[in-house]
């Protein structure tokens, strides 16, 4: 159990710290007072005060964190600005988040998700620069009999060039693009002799296990791959190439995650794969057994997910704040306190429902529900 918990805590501490530091950085940049910088919720385990009066602390429940601004009661808008002006003197008003210009409040709120995307970018950049990136062309060594691949027209020795419009640069890309697809048919572009062919393959959905032994519903097309000319092409990239491929990976994971969530909503993607803290802890421990590189790579993907989820327009999340600021910009004034509180209740229900659903999936994954 400790093998799962320790990697999970390390992962959460890093990803959450980076997220909250994004808020903190822009808050300090624009002169907002910060009273608390917390990793985790609940009772404080330990902490310290810095020279500016910020309390840095670690708390017992490691499932998030927060940055608390000076005088912060409601960071959604300036709805009660008159009361605030009466409560604080002129010097203290300069440190209040809610009195800052709209663009500054937007940047402070967006800073958290932005920091998560930048963390992933730095991780991928470092891997591609110091470890390298695989550019081994994917060649089909075998097409299984009566498989979707055979029915769709794929043949032995075909070189896979694209899947669903995504350029296939290595063998690993094939599995990734097939797994992340949500459409009924997967578009393949292959090179056969001197010709390039476009084929549509309808995958089978099969209950299987991933590389870590976790049960998943897998999209199978029925091909076995090999390296082109049996040569592995693993290359350390220069800074320009590394940043390009790192940015592309962050972009692809973000867009694919949104498409996958959209597929869940319309019933085309497998919602049982949506997990919460228990599943993340389990996978963190499993991945950590494969070494530091695999664990850091997972950290990058979790960081992207955290940044992305926080941009959803749900009150209580960063995206909820940004949604209120959008209303404020369009209307020329903040929404009333009553309206904000109504949105807040809806957001709370949505988050609790999501937590219940992911926890149920986690417990089912552990075999406690059938």
Secondary structure, 3 states (H helix, E strand, C coil): CHHHHHHHHHHHHHHHHHHHHHHHHHHHHCCCCEEEEEEEEEEEEEEEECCCCCEEEEEEEEEEEEEEECCCCCCCCCCCHHHHHHHCCHHHHCCCHHHCCHHHHHHHHHHHHHHHHHHHHHHHHHHHHHHCEECCCEEEEEECCCCHHHHHCCCCCCEEEEECCEECCCHHHHHHHHHHCCCCCEEEEEEECCEEEEEEECCEEEEEECCCCCEEEEEECCEEEEEHHHCCCEECCCHHHHHHHHHHHHHHHHHHHHHHHHHHHCCCCCHHHCCCHHHHHHHHHHHHCCCHHHHHHHHHHHHHHHHHHCCCCCCCCHHHHHHHHHHHHHHCCCCCHHHHHHHHHHHHHHHHHHHHHHHHHHHHHCCCCC
